[in-house]
């Protein structure tokens, strides 16, 4: 709900009204209620219109809070959203494809997304941003760095919960696997990757970020047959977004160094 500027002093929320709002679990309304009351008076709004206005505020607030909590549970970095993506001219990628991906149409067919490119160009940021959009669309999301996910699955073997973990991951609408194939996968990790891909194939969407091309992944896994089968399933029908350009981190480091040596560069 858009907040309109209101001139003049605002009436504070009275103690009794505040108690009532809290009793109804509507305490959040107290932050916007004075402004909404002033707006209602200035526009001579009827009771029903005013009630619709303040309740819409509450719905927006609750949806925002719910999305924030679900994003945290999903493992999404709260700072990596589409509105915080730094659209720099020296980054090269298919902007039309990114726009299409933000519609999440790929999730309807259970297709995947590959975000590829060198270190530091923002692959994780864009993958996470898609995760935030999915959260707001009420899809289930889980994001994890690939090595940490495989370590978790290895631990699940020790307490005989591997099948339950795989089933849980298979049911997630959007799984974000970050920094995949950064290092070689051993036999256990290769097998777990295969099982995960097979269980999710055409049923749910997987977003993978990697510094390597899919053809390079094959050499990074210990079992060539399982690797070929998993990569073929994962890449079939997947949308590939390739980002090229200088590293964000190196660029930011250079910018900070410039500011340190030349304060006027701020």
For each residue, the residues with C-beta under 8 A, 3 or more apart:
1: 53 56 57 60
2:
3: 32 35
4: 39
5:
6: 10 35 38 39 42
7:
8: 38
9:
10: 6 34 35 37 38
11: 34 37 38
12: 34
13: 17 18 21 30 33 34
14: 17 18
15: 18 19
16: 19 20
17: 13 14 20 21
18: 13 14 15 21 22 27 30
19: 15 16 22 23
20: 16 17 23 24
21: 13 17 18 24 26 27 29 30
22: 18 19 25 26 27
23: 19 20
24: 20 21
25: 22
26: 21 22 29 58
27: 18 21 22 30
28: 31 58 61 62
29: 21 26 32 33 54 57 58
30: 13 18 21 27 33
31: 28
32: 3 29 35 36 54 57
33: 13 29 30 36 37 54
34: 10 11 12 13 37 38
35: 3 6 10 32 38 39
36: 32 33 39 40 50 53 54 57
37: 10 11 33 34 40 41
38: 6 8 10 11 34 35 41 42
39: 4 6 35 36 42 43 45 53
40: 36 37 43 44 45 49 50 53
41: 37 38 44
42: 6 38 39
43: 39 40
44: 40 41
45: 39 40 49 50 53
46: 49 50
47: 50 51
48: 51 52
49: 40 45 46 52 53
50: 36 40 45 46 47 53 54
51: 47 48 54 55
52: 48 49 55 56
53: 1 36 39 40 45 49 50 56 57
54: 29 32 33 36 50 51 57 58
55: 51 52 58 59
56: 1 52 53 59 60
57: 1 29 32 36 53 54 60 61
58: 26 28 29 54 55 61 62
59: 55 56 62 63
60: 1 56 57 63 64
61: 28 57 58 64 65
62: 28 58 59 65 66
63: 59 60 66 67
64: 60 61 67 68
65: 61 62 68 69
66: 62 63 69 70
67: 63 64 70 71 132 135 136
68: 64 65 71 72 78
69: 65 66 72 73
70: 66 67 73 74 135 141
71: 67 68 74 76 78 131 132 135 141
72: 68 69 75 76 78
73: 69 70
74: 70 71 131 135 140 141 142 143
75: 72 142 143 144
76: 71 72 80 128 131 132 135 141 143 176
77: 80 124 128
78: 68 71 72 81
79: 84
80: 76 77 84 124 125 128 129 132
81: 78 84 85 128 129 132
82: 85 102 129 132 133
83:
84: 79 80 81 125 129
85: 81 82 122 125 126 129
86: 122 248
87: 91
88: 91 245
89:
90: 245 246
91: 87 88 121 122 243 244 245
92: 243 244 245
93: 97 98 117 241 242 243 244
94: 97 98 241 242
95: 98 99
96: 99 100
97: 93 94 100 101 239 241
98: 93 94 95 101 102 126 241
99: 95 96 102 103
100: 96 97 103 105 239
101: 97 98 104 106 113 130 239 241
102: 82 98 99 129 130 133
103: 99 100
104: 101 107 108 130 133 134 137 139
105: 100 108 109
106: 101 109 111 112 113 205 239
107: 104 110 111 134 139 173 174 204 205
108: 104 105
109: 105 106 202 237
110: 107 200 201 202 203 204 205
111: 106 107 205 237 238 239
112: 106 205 206 207 208 234 235 237 238 239
113: 101 106 127 130 205 206 207 208 238 239 240 241
114: 207 208 209 210 214 235 238 239 240 241
115: 123 126 127 207 208 209 210 241 243
116: 123 209 210 211 212 213 240 241 242 243
117: 93 121 123 211 242 243 244 245
118: 121 211 244 247
119: 211 247 249
120: 246 247 248 249 250
121: 91 117 118 243 244 245 246 247 248
122: 85 86 91 125 126 243 248
123: 115 116 117 126 127 178 209 210 243
124: 77 80 127 128 178 179 209
125: 80 84 85 122 128 129
126: 85 98 115 122 123 129 130 241 243
127: 113 115 123 124 130 131 143 176 178 207 209
128: 76 77 80 81 124 125 131 132 143 176
129: 80 81 82 84 85 102 125 126 132 133
130: 101 102 104 113 126 127 133 134 174 176 207
131: 71 74 76 127 128 134 135 141 143 174 176 207
132: 67 71 76 80 81 82 128 129 135 136
133: 82 102 104 129 130 136 137
134: 104 107 130 131 137 139 141 173 174
135: 67 70 71 74 76 131 132 138 139 141
136: 67 132 133
137: 104 133 134
138: 135
139: 104 107 134 135 173 174
140: 74 171 172 173 174
141: 70 71 74 76 131 134 135 172 173 174 175 176
142: 74 75 169 172 174 175 176
143: 74 75 76 127 128 131 175 176 178
144: 75 148 149 152 176 177 178
145: 148 149 178 179
146: 149 150 177 178 179 180 181 182
147: 150 151 179 182 183
148: 144 145 151 152
149: 144 145 146 152 153 177
150: 146 147 153 154 185 188 189 192 193
151: 147 148 154 155
152: 144 148 149 155 156 165
153: 149 150 156 157 162 165 166 189 192
154: 150 151 157 158 188 189 192
155: 151 152 158 159
156: 152 153 159 160 161 162 164 165
157: 153 154 160 162 188
158: 154 155
159: 155 156
160: 156 157
161: 156 164 165
162: 153 156 157 165 166 192
163: 166 167
164: 156 161 167 168
165: 152 153 156 161 162 168 169
166: 153 162 163 169 170 192 195 196 199
167: 163 164 170 171 199
168: 164 165 171 172
169: 142 165 166 172 175 196 199 200
170: 166 167 196 199 200 203 204
171: 140 167 168 204
172: 140 141 142 168 169 175 204
173: 107 134 139 140 141 204 205
174: 107 130 131 134 139 140 141 142 204 205 206 207
175: 141 142 143 169 172 196 200 204 205 206 207
176: 76 127 128 130 131 141 142 143 144 206 207 208 209
177: 144 146 149 180 206 207 208 209
178: 123 124 127 143 144 145 146 209
179: 124 145 146 147 182 209 210 211
180: 146 177 208 209 210 217
181: 146 185 210 211 212 216 217 220
182: 146 147 179 210 211
183: 147 220
184: 220 221 222
185: 150 181 189 190 193 220 221 222
186: 189 190 222
187: 190 191 222 223
188: 150 154 157 191 192
189: 150 153 154 185 186 192 193 221 222
190: 185 186 187 193 194 221 222 223 226 227
191: 187 188 194 195 223 226
192: 150 153 154 162 166 188 189 195 196
193: 150 185 189 190 196 197 221 226 230
194: 190 191 197 198 223 226 227 229 230
195: 166 191 192 198 199
196: 166 169 170 175 192 193 199 200
197: 193 194 200 201 206 230 233 234
198: 194 195 201 229 230 233
199: 166 167 169 170 195 196 203
200: 110 169 170 175 196 197 203 204 206
201: 110 197 198 233 234
202: 109 110
203: 110 170 199 200
204: 107 110 170 171 172 173 174 175 200
205: 106 107 110 111 112 113 173 174 175
206: 112 113 174 175 176 177 197 200 234
207: 112 113 114 115 127 130 131 174 175 176 177
208: 112 113 114 115 176 177 180 234
209: 114 115 116 123 124 127 176 177 178 179 180
210: 114 115 116 123 179 180 181 182 213 217
211: 116 117 118 119 179 181 182
212: 116 181 216 217 220
213: 116 210 216 217
214: 114 217 218 231 234 235
215: 218
216: 181 212 213 219 220
217: 180 181 210 212 213 214 220 221 227 231
218: 214 215 221 224 227 228 231
219: 216
220: 181 183 184 185 212 216 217 227
221: 184 185 189 190 193 217 218 224 226 227 230
222: 184 185 186 187 189 190 227
223: 187 190 191 194 226 227
224: 218 221 227 228
225: 228 229
226: 190 191 193 194 221 223 229 230
227: 190 194 217 218 220 221 222 223 224 230 231
228: 218 224 225 231 232
229: 194 198 225 226 232 233
230: 193 194 197 198 221 226 227 233 234
231: 214 217 218 227 228 234 235
232: 228 229 235 236
233: 197 198 201 229 230 236
234: 112 197 201 206 208 214 230 231 238
235: 112 114 214 231 232 238 240
236: 232 233
237: 109 111 112
238: 111 112 113 114 234 235
239: 97 100 101 106 111 112 113 114
240: 113 114 116 235
241: 93 94 97 98 101 113 114 115 116 126
242: 93 94 116 117
243: 91 92 93 115 116 117 121 122 123 126
244: 91 92 93 117 118 121
245: 88 90 91 92 117 121
246: 90 120 121 250 251
247: 118 119 120 121 250 251
248: 86 120 121 122 251 252
249: 119 120 252 253
250: 120 246 247 253 254
251: 246 247 248 254 255
252: 248 249 255 256
253: 249 250 256 257
254: 250 251 257 258
255: 251 252 258 259
256: 252 253 259 260
257: 253 254 260 261
258: 254 255 261 262 265
259: 255 256 262 263 265 266
260: 256 257
261: 257 258
262: 258 259 265
263: 259 266
264:
265: 258 259 262
266: 259 263
